[in-house]
Amino acid sequence: MIRHAIRALLLTALLACPAQAQSTKPEASGALDDLVSAVVRIKTFINPDGRTIENLGREREGSGIVIDADGLVLTIGYLMVEAHAAEVITNAGRTVPANVVGYDHETGFGLLRAMSHCG
């Protein structure tokens, strides 16, 4: 189920990109600003007895992209495997706690949800 949701979200994002590229210059600049502000840092804290700690570490950092107005963040799954806590760090430097929504082993993608607005 998560795999299908992730694939649908990716397809929606990819289909939206060509429309943005055909915008006039001022709108394209705004779209670029929106895109850049959607990219966030992710920091996760892994369960002490996690089997992946030896290879991937107890704390992990990476990036993700906010894909909806409710703070849903698409990221790479290894950041969140066995995580007991997660944070989203905005471009403005604001740290927002996040919950793990799901991880799809087949695609390697994961979803987090920020507990408050990331903007």
C-alpha positions in Angstrom: 0.0 0.0 0.0 2.8 2.4 0.9 4.6 1.5 -2.3 1.5 2.5 -4.4 1.1 5.7 -2.5 4.8 6.6 -3.0 4.7 5.8 -6.7 1.5 7.9 -7.2 3.0 10.9 -5.4 6.2 10.6 -7.5 4.2 10.4 -10.7 2.1 13.5 -9.7 5.3 15.5 -8.9 6.9 14.5 -12.2 3.8 15.4 -14.2 3.6 18.8 -12.5 7.2 19.8 -13.6 6.6 20.3 -17.3 3.8 22.8 -16.6 6.1 24.8 -14.4 8.8 24.8 -17.0 6.5 26.5 -19.5 5.7 29.4 -17.1 6.7 32.9 -17.8 9.9 34.0 -16.2 8.5 35.7 -13.0 6.3 32.7 -12.4 9.1 30.3 -13.1 11.2 32.1 -10.5 8.5 31.7 -8.0 8.1 28.0 -8.8 11.9 27.6 -8.3 11.7 29.3 -5.0 8.8 27.0 -4.0 10.8 23.9 -5.1 13.9 24.9 -3.2 11.9 25.7 -0.1 10.3 22.2 -0.3 13.8 20.5 0.1 14.5 19.9 3.8 17.1 18.2 5.9 16.1 15.0 7.8 17.7 13.8 11.0 16.8 10.5 12.5 17.6 8.7 15.7 17.7 4.9 15.6 16.6 2.4 18.2 19.7 1.4 20.3 19.1 -2.3 19.6 18.6 -1.8 15.9 20.2 -4.3 13.6 21.3 -1.6 11.1 23.3 0.6 13.5 26.6 -1.1 12.8 26.4 -0.3 9.1 24.3 2.8 9.0 24.8 4.5 12.4 22.7 5.5 15.3 22.0 9.0 14.0 21.4 9.6 10.3 21.1 12.7 8.2 20.0 13.3 4.7 17.4 15.2 2.7 13.8 15.0 1.7 11.1 16.9 -0.1 7.9 18.2 1.3 5.2 16.8 -1.0 2.0 18.2 0.5 0.6 21.0 2.6 0.2 18.7 5.6 4.0 18.1 6.0 4.3 14.8 4.3 8.0 14.3 3.4 9.4 11.9 0.8 12.9 10.7 1.6 15.3 7.8 1.1 14.3 4.9 3.4 17.6 4.0 5.1 17.3 7.3 7.0 14.3 6.0 8.8 14.7 2.3 9.1 14.4 1.4 12.8 14.1 5.1 13.8 12.4 5.9 17.1 12.5 9.7 16.4 12.9 12.0 13.4 13.3 15.7 12.7 12.7 17.9 9.7 15.0 20.9 9.4 13.7 23.7 7.1 15.8 26.0 5.0 15.1 28.6 7.6 16.8 26.4 10.2 13.6 25.6 12.0 13.5 22.0 13.5 10.2 20.2 13.4 9.6 16.8 15.0 8.4 14.2 12.5 6.7 10.8 12.6 7.6 7.8 10.4 4.7 7.1 8.1 6.1 4.2 6.2 9.0 2.6 4.3 8.8 0.6 1.1 11.6 -2.0 0.8 11.0 -2.5 -2.9 11.5 1.2 -4.0 13.7 2.2 -1.1 11.6 5.3 -0.4 10.2 6.4 2.9 7.6 8.9 4.1 7.7 11.1 7.2 5.1 13.5 8.4 6.2 16.7 10.1 4.2 17.3 13.3 3.7 21.0 12.4 4.0 23.1 9.3 7.4 23.1 7.6 7.1 26.4 5.7 
